[in-house]
Amino acid sequence: MRAALFDAPLAIRMVDAPMPRPGSGEVLVKVAAAGLCVGDLYIYTGKNPYVSYPRIGCHEIAGRVVSYGEGGNGPAPGTRVVVDPFIGCGTCYPCRIGKRNCCAKLAIVGIHREGGFAEYVTAPAKNLNLVPDVLDDFTAAFAEPVAIGVQGCRRGMVTAEDSVLVLGAGPIGLAVVEVARAIGAKVYATDLSTERLAIAARLGAIPVAGGEGLLDRVLELTKGEGMPVVMEATGAASAMEQTLDLVAAGGRIVILGLVKRGLGITLPGLDFTRKEVTILGSRASVDCFPVALSLLASGRIQYPSIASRFKLEDAPTVFAQLAENPMAMHKAVFLMEPK
């Protein structure tokens, strides 16, 4: 089968890879659309700490059921599905309390096992989610990043009465913007990039210039109170440290961004009690795909409209371009059979 294989950092090529076979309880999926995530770009640039090479990347996968391995069952062959790429062990403490996204032995399709930059992929049969008929394959591939937005908003207990400030208007920040707006919240977005802010505004967020003076601008917008909900999606330590200044007393902070392993951040200790804030982490998603697909089917998520379509054979060129200039495109999706 055709596949885009990461051989090593800064090395990706098209190969004729062996056809995968579904193991016990697994399903074989014929890939129709595969989204490129920043995690895939980190595999290419050598910044992903969890991957081993060689590896077929991609965890944003839409396709069709082909067959099942022993003991596997689910939707009939030919059914359109998206794959939840996060695989928990089912026995550790996080899994026992319903947080398999935090599994102590977490395996991720496209990171720890072969992913969707190929004609076929395998996954646990229980990780399939049905695609509504109104969605095409390209749009369905956005279920995974939108699910991250759903998870973040759930963690932050976002309601229609809230004002939400999203730090970072990259792919994850934009997913949070769209989900929070779909909930009915008033959403502000900030970023150092004016181009990204313009995209956030196009998706319905109120843009707030980032950088020096951000706190003053936020306090002016909120009459000195700060934002009820602050969602950090930059992965920058400095942004994480600023969240406690930006949030209102009694408000909620959700950290979605990732910093390098071992890197610490400093927060003003008195404000933990003075403001009585709630600080939450949000990792990937758990049981959020049905909501994400429903939002996509409703037409309330516009992010797919700013994405670019490519053939899988374009993967080496696209990754090289993004490594040189991450702003070269807002999102890339590879279609196995483009029309």
Number of C-alpha atoms within 10 A of each C-alpha: 11 17 22 25 25 22 16 15 16 16 16 21 14 17 13 11 15 10 14 14 15 21 17 13 16 22 29 24 31 23 29 27 32 32 29 24 20 16 17 22 22 16 29 24 17 16 14 17 11 10 19 15 14 14 21 26 29 26 28 26 33 33 28 23 24 18 21 25 17 11 11 16 15 17 18 12 14 13 14 25 25 29 29 27 26 22 19 21 15 17 13 15 14 16 18 13 10 14 17 23 22 20 20 15 15 15 17 21 24 24 24 16 18 22 28 31 33 28 24 26 25 27 25 23 26 15 18 21 19 17 25 15 9 12 17 15 22 22 23 29 30 27 28 27 24 29 27 25 28 28 25 30 22 17 18 24 12 22 18 12 11 18 20 28 29 27 31 28 29 21 20 24 26 30 27 33 34 26 27 26 23 16 15 15 18 19 23 24 28 23 24 15 15 15 12 21 25 17 18 28 19 14 20 18 25 17 22 21 16 18 12 9 9 16 18 13 17 21 17 12 14 14 10 14 14 25 27 22 28 27 30 29 26 23 16 16 16 11 18 25 16 17 25 24 17 24 26 22 20 15 20 24 26 24 23 25 21 15 14 12 7 6 8 9 12 10 13 10 9 9 13 15 10 10 15 14 19 16 16 14 14 21 16 18 24 17 16 19 26 15 16 24 25 16 20 22 18 12 10 14 24 17 22 17 10 13 15 14 16 17 14 23 18 14 22 18 11 19 21 17 14 18 15 10 10 14 14 11 13 16 21 20 24 27 23 21 12 12 4
